Amino acid sequence: MGLKEEQIRAAGLNPGGRTGLTGGWDKFAVAGANYAVDPIITRFKPGSGPRRLQLLAVLHKDCKEWAIPGARLRGSPGGGWERDIDAMERGLREKGVDIVNLAEGGTAEPVFRGYVDDARNPDDAWIETTVRHYHLADLGQGEIQSPGVKWVDISPE
């Protein structure tokens, strides 16, 4: 369209391009940028001889795919957005994961921050995410209480 990114965002247009879709995602979506957090949570498998790295994965009910456990930030009635750490902990609790002291195992700086090209993005709303890595050193952390959540072994294959 020949517009600069600042002009696209000011106009409330999806910076990833036109999709042909209209309307928001759900009751929490707003026109323009909608913010999310995506924690990459790892641990070493308890009781494994050689240390085996594992990644926490959740099953998305809508598409039956395993993914990292993300959460959307909720806007507050007075303006502004929920804090990243609060959204991550809420999202994990909603998925049946009990993570204690998540902030103690994380990186201070995001691994990635920016636009997400998601097939559900309409022309007037889109997702921007912050990805952080959290490694759980305490083997008691990361207890799972839901069948839609599992620890996945990470291997060279």
N, C-alpha and C positions, 0 to 999 in steps of 0.2 A: 504493500500500500504506500510505500515511500515515507512512512512515519518513523520517527525515532522512538526508541523504547519508552522514554519518558512520556511522549505524547500518547502512545498506546495505553500505558498504565493510567494516565490521567483521564483518558476516554473510557476506561473500564473495559477494554478489549483484551481478550486472551493473548498474551505475548507469544504463545506457541503457534498462533495462526487461527484462522476461522475454522470452526468445526461443523457448523450447520445446526448445532444443538442450542437450545435456549433453556433458561431456567437454572435454578440452583441444584445442588446435590441433595440436600435434605434440610430439615428445619434449622440447622446450625449454619448453613452456608449463607454467605453474603455475596453481593456483586463485587467483583474485583478479586483481589488476592485472598485466599483462605489458607490459613497456616496449619502445618502439621509438624509432628516430631516423629522420627523413626530411629529408635534405639537399636543398635546392633549389640546384642548381649551375648557374651561368650563366657565359658568356664572350662576348666579342665575336668574331664569325666571322673567322677568319684570312683575310687577303687581300681582304676585302670593302671596296669604296670607302667609301661611307658606313657608319659603324659599325652592324652588324646584331647585335642581341642574340640569343643562343642559349641553350637550356635542355637539360640532359642528361636523356634519357628512357631507360627500360629497359622491355623487353617482359616482361610477366608471363606465364609459361608456362601457368598454370592457366586464365586467362581471356582470353588473347591481347589484352590491353589495354596501351597505353603509359602509363607512370606515372613519377613521380619515384623515384629509387633508394633505397628505405628498407631498414632492417635492424633486426632484433629484437635487443635486448640479451640477453645470456646471463647467467643467474644463476651465481654461483660456488659451489662445494661448501661453502665456509665461510660462506656468506651474502653478501648484497650483490649488486650488479649490475656488469656490464662498463661501462667508461666510454663515454660517447656517442661521442667521437672515435674510439676503438678499434673500436666497432661499425660506425661509418660507413665507416672505411677497410677493415675486413674485408668488409663488404657490397659495397663497390665492387670490391675485388679478386676476390671470388667471381663478380661479374658481368662481369669482364674489363676493368675500367676502371683505368688507372694514373694516379692523382692524386697529385702530389707536393706536400707542404706544405699540405694542405687547411686546417689550422688557421690558417695565415697569411692566408687569403682570406675568413675567416668573420666573422660578426657575434658579438659577445660575448654578446648576449642572444638568447634564442629568439624567433622570429617567432610561434610558437604552442606551447603546451604544454597537453595535456589529453586527455580521452577521445576515442576514435575510434569512431564508429558504423559498425562493419564487419559485413557480413552473416554472417561466420564466427564472431562472438562468441557463445559459449554462455552459459547462465545463470550459470555460476560462474567464468568467466574472460573478460577483456576486454583490449583494447589501449589504452594511454595513450602518446602520442607527444610528442616534442620536435622541432620543425621549426626548422632554422637555414638562413640563406641564405649561400652561398659564391660569391663572384665571382672567377673565375680571371683574374688580370691577365697572367700569363705565358702566352703563346700556346703554349708547349711543353707545358703541362699539359693533362690530360684526353685523353690518347691512348686510343683505343678499340681493343680486341683481340677484340671479340665481336660477332657479327651481331645479338644481341638488345639492343644499346645504340646510341643515336644522338644526335647533336646536332640539335635541332629549332629552326628559326628562329622567333623570336617577332615577330609583326607586329600592327598594330592590328586586323586582321581576325580 
